[in-house]
């Protein structure tokens, strides 16, 4: 695997993690929650939401779309790497790609 592809996959994984977290935060709004979680959501509402510059609904939808987009781009990068390196043995490629596919 070349370094640019590896860095791109790591970047997509970071985007996926962040988008998943944002989606989860917006999914928790409106539920009956413990005081600690409500305080965390209040802090999110006061500190983070103004920095996003989006309404709550737009931010939730954007995070969901970004999450799916990042997930959709990771497998094509893996396939491109496998096709670009004909010397790779099939078993070794399977072992290396198993953790990436298990995360999906």
Backbone as CSV, one residue per row, in Angstrom:
resi,resn,N_x,N_y,N_z,CA_x,CA_y,CA_z,C_x,C_y,C_z
1,UNK,0.847,-1.163,0.000,0.000,0.000,0.000,0.898,1.233,0.000
2,UNK,0.625,2.140,-0.886,1.445,3.339,-0.960,1.047,4.311,0.151
3,UNK,1.972,5.174,0.491,1.757,6.116,1.587,0.581,7.063,1.327
4,UNK,0.414,7.631,0.136,-0.745,8.518,-0.078,-2.087,7.803,0.102
5,UNK,-2.168,6.572,-0.354,-3.418,5.829,-0.191,-3.665,5.539,1.278
6,UNK,-2.623,5.153,1.992,-2.760,4.895,3.419,-3.198,6.158,4.165
7,UNK,-2.609,7.286,3.851,-2.987,8.543,4.493,-4.422,8.936,4.152
8,UNK,-4.832,8.675,2.917,-6.200,8.983,2.521,-7.190,8.105,3.275
9,UNK,-6.875,6.837,3.448,-7.751,5.935,4.203,-7.823,6.353,5.664
10,UNK,-6.705,6.744,6.245,-6.703,7.227,7.634,-7.542,8.505,7.739
11,UNK,-7.409,9.398,6.759,-8.208,10.623,6.735,-9.695,10.286,6.665
12,UNK,-10.075,9.350,5.784,-11.479,8.960,5.674,-11.980,8.327,6.972
13,UNK,-11.138,7.547,7.625,-11.534,6.944,8.903,-11.762,8.015,9.965
14,UNK,-10.934,9.050,9.973,-11.119,10.146,10.930,-12.411,10.910,10.633
15,UNK,-12.691,11.153,9.361,-13.926,11.826,8.968,-15.123,10.976,9.370
16,UNK,-15.037,9.682,9.147,-16.117,8.762,9.521,-16.377,8.809,11.017
17,UNK,-15.310,8.808,11.804,-15.443,8.847,13.262,-16.117,10.138,13.712
18,UNK,-15.663,11.253,13.187,-16.231,12.543,13.561,-17.695,12.655,13.130
19,UNK,-18.003,12.244,11.922,-19.377,12.318,11.429,-20.294,11.389,12.223
20,UNK,-19.808,10.229,12.604,-20.602,9.306,13.422,-20.901,9.909,14.782
21,UNK,-19.904,10.565,15.365,-20.093,11.205,16.663,-21.138,12.318,16.564
22,UNK,-21.039,13.142,15.538,-22.001,14.232,15.374,-23.404,13.675,15.158
23,UNK,-23.524,12.628,14.353,-24.836,12.007,14.136,-25.406,11.472,15.439
24,UNK,-24.559,10.870,16.241,-25.000,10.327,17.526,-25.451,11.441,18.471
25,UNK,-24.714,12.541,18.495,-25.096,13.668,19.355,-26.476,14.176,18.965
26,UNK,-26.708,14.377,17.683,-28.004,14.893,17.254,-29.115,13.863,17.426
27,UNK,-28.795,12.591,17.424,-29.807,11.564,17.678,-30.245,11.580,19.142
28,UNK,-29.374,12.031,20.035,-29.693,12.053,21.463,-30.564,13.230,21.865
29,UNK,-30.597,14.298,21.065,-31.438,15.444,21.404,-32.898,15.025,21.415
30,UNK,-33.631,15.469,22.425,-35.054,15.175,22.515,-35.386,13.920,23.285
31,UNK,-34.391,13.138,23.670,-34.634,11.941,24.453,-34.601,12.278,25.939
32,UNK,-35.198,11.435,26.734,-35.112,11.583,28.187,-33.784,10.977,28.606
33,UNK,-32.897,11.819,29.134,-31.529,11.398,29.416,-31.146,11.743,30.848
34,UNK,-30.033,11.195,31.286,-29.524,11.517,32.610,-28.997,12.950,32.618
35,UNK,-28.822,13.481,33.801,-28.369,14.860,33.938,-26.995,15.069,33.308
36,UNK,-26.120,14.086,33.471,-24.760,14.207,32.925,-24.783,14.317,31.401
37,UNK,-25.585,13.493,30.765,-25.670,13.528,29.301,-26.334,14.820,28.842
38,UNK,-27.357,15.261,29.578,-28.007,16.522,29.216,-27.042,17.696,29.335
39,UNK,-26.167,17.663,30.333,-25.163,18.722,30.466,-24.192,18.702,29.293
40,UNK,-23.812,17.507,28.857,-22.933,17.389,27.687,-23.610,17.920,26.431
41,UNK,-24.891,17.619,26.269,-25.624,18.118,25.102,-25.799,19.629,25.167
42,UNK,-26.007,20.155,26.377,-26.106,21.611,26.526,-24.779,22.282,26.156
43,UNK,-23.680,21.675,26.589,-22.363,22.220,26.232,-22.161,22.172,24.722
44,UNK,-22.580,21.080,24.088,-22.482,20.968,22.628,-23.282,22.091,21.967
45,UNK,-24.488,22.314,22.489,-25.381,23.317,21.935,-24.802,24.734,22.079
46,UNK,-24.135,24.991,23.187,-23.605,26.332,23.443,-22.241,26.578,22.798
47,UNK,-21.394,25.539,22.749,-20.021,25.742,22.303,-19.755,25.311,20.860
48,UNK,-20.337,24.218,20.435,-19.986,23.649,19.130,-20.938,24.099,18.029
49,UNK,-22.229,24.068,18.304,-23.200,24.407,17.263,-22.986,25.793,16.659
50,UNK,-22.683,26.827,17.455,-22.429,28.132,16.819,-21.223,28.113,15.871
51,UNK,-20.246,27.271,16.145,-19.068,27.177,15.281,-19.388,26.486,13.955
52,UNK,-20.382,25.608,13.951,-20.749,24.894,12.723,-21.391,25.828,11.705
53,UNK,-22.155,26.790,12.185,-22.803,27.727,11.270,-23.992,27.133,10.539
54,UNK,-24.545,26.043,11.057,-25.701,25.393,10.447,-26.801,25.251,11.486
55,UNK,-28.028,25.109,11.008,-29.102,24.791,11.936,-28.912,23.360,12.411
56,UNK,-29.607,23.020,13.475,-29.465,21.666,14.034,-29.846,20.598,13.013
57,UNK,-30.934,20.822,12.301,-31.391,19.838,11.313,-30.389,19.702,10.162
58,UNK,-29.867,20.817,9.669,-28.895,20.764,8.573,-27.592,20.102,9.019
59,UNK,-27.159,20.377,10.235,-25.935,19.755,10.741,-26.110,18.247,10.881
60,UNK,-27.268,17.806,11.356,-27.523,16.369,11.508,-27.535,15.670,10.151
61,UNK,-28.195,16.281,9.174,-28.252,15.685,7.833,-26.871,15.683,7.183
62,UNK,-26.136,16.773,7.339,-24.788,16.852,6.762,-23.866,15.798,7.356
63,UNK,-23.969,15.594,8.656,-23.137,14.573,9.303,-23.494,13.176,8.806
64,UNK,-24.781,12.911,8.631,-25.202,11.594,8.138,-24.711,11.353,6.711
65,UNK,-24.804,12.378,5.863,-24.338,12.235,4.476,-22.822,12.062,4.441
66,UNK,-22.112,12.855,5.230,-20.654,12.759,5.274,-20.199,11.394,5.773
67,UNK,-20.930,10.854,6.745,-20.615,9.527,7.269,-20.741,8.472,6.170
68,UNK,-21.819,8.504,5.427,-22.017,7.530,4.357,-21.022,7.730,3.222
69,UNK,-20.700,8.963,2.911,-19.732,9.252,1.855,-18.351,8.707,2.220
70,UNK,-17.924,8.929,3.464,-16.623,8.422,3.898,-16.595,6.896,3.869
71,UNK,-17.681,6.278,4.314,-17.750,4.814,4.266,-17.710,4.301,2.832
72,UNK,-18.368,5.005,1.937,-18.402,4.579,0.542,-17.073,4.733,-0.177
73,UNK,-16.225,5.646,0.270,-14.949,5.865,-0.404,-13.833,4.943,0.082
74,UNK,-13.975,4.358,1.242,-12.902,3.503,1.765,-12.731,2.223,0.936
75,UNK,-13.769,1.449,0.643,-13.556,0.215,-0.137,-12.971,0.426,-1.528
76,UNK,-13.375,1.463,-2.303,-12.728,1.642,-3.609,-11.221,1.901,-3.495
77,UNK,-10.800,2.569,-2.456,-9.372,2.787,-2.267,-8.667,1.464,-2.011
78,UNK,-9.282,0.580,-1.274,-8.687,-0.735,-1.017,-8.594,-1.535,-2.311
79,UNK,-9.641,-1.490,-3.139,-9.615,-2.245,-4.395,-8.560,-1.697,-5.345
80,UNK,-8.421,-0.390,-5.391,-7.426,0.215,-6.266,-6.026,-0.216,-5.849
81,UNK,-5.779,-0.295,-4.560,-4.471,-0.710,-4.081,-4.196,-2.168,-4.450
82,UNK,-5.179,-3.030,-4.303,-4.973,-4.447,-4.639,-4.727,-4.629,-6.126
83,UNK,-5.434,-3.871,-6.956,-5.261,-3.994,-8.403,-3.925,-3.424,-8.854
84,UNK,-3.408,-2.444,-8.122,-2.178,-1.790,-8.525,-0.914,-2.545,-8.153
85,UNK,-1.013,-3.570,-7.339,0.162,-4.301,-6.889,-0.015,-5.790,-7.224
86,UNK,0.375,-6.232,-8.418,0.128,-7.621,-8.822,0.990,-8.633,-8.074
87,UNK,2.061,-8.195,-7.426,2.938,-9.151,-6.743,2.383,-9.580,-5.386
88,UNK,1.384,-8.904,-4.903,0.835,-9.234,-3.591,0.166,-10.606,-3.628
89,UNK,0.450,-11.402,-2.626,-0.188,-12.715,-2.531,-1.611,-12.547,-2.010
90,UNK,-2.516,-13.400,-2.447,-3.929,-13.268,-2.085,-4.134,-13.408,-0.580
91,UNK,-3.492,-14.345,0.042,-3.672,-14.550,1.476,-3.203,-13.364,2.289
92,UNK,-2.084,-12.794,1.919,-1.552,-11.641,2.634,-2.480,-10.443,2.484
93,UNK,-3.028,-10.239,1.296,-3.968,-9.143,1.074,-5.237,-9.328,1.882
94,UNK,-5.711,-10.554,1.990,-6.896,-10.835,2.767,-6.659,-10.516,4.238
95,UNK,-5.510,-10.920,4.756,-5.195,-10.643,6.153,-5.064,-9.156,6.424
96,UNK,-4.527,-8.423,5.493,-4.355,-6.987,5.684,-5.684,-6.250,5.548
97,UNK,-6.576,-6.700,4.700,-7.818,-5.977,4.505,-8.923,-6.411,5.469
98,UNK,-8.742,-7.517,6.167,-9.773,-8.005,7.095,-10.110,-6.994,8.178
99,UNK,-9.128,-6.363,8.832,-9.508,-5.374,9.858,-10.263,-4.186,9.291
100,UNK,-9.936,-3.762,8.080,-10.628,-2.625,7.475,-12.080,-2.983,7.171
101,UNK,-12.316,-4.193,6.680,-13.678,-4.602,6.351,-14.445,-4.956,7.620
102,UNK,-13.776,-5.398,8.662,-14.456,-5.700,9.920,-14.965,-4.418,10.560
103,UNK,-14.262,-3.308,10.341,-14.690,-2.035,10.914,-15.954,-1.520,10.239
104,UNK,-16.189,-1.946,9.012,-17.383,-1.495,8.298,-18.575,-2.221,8.847
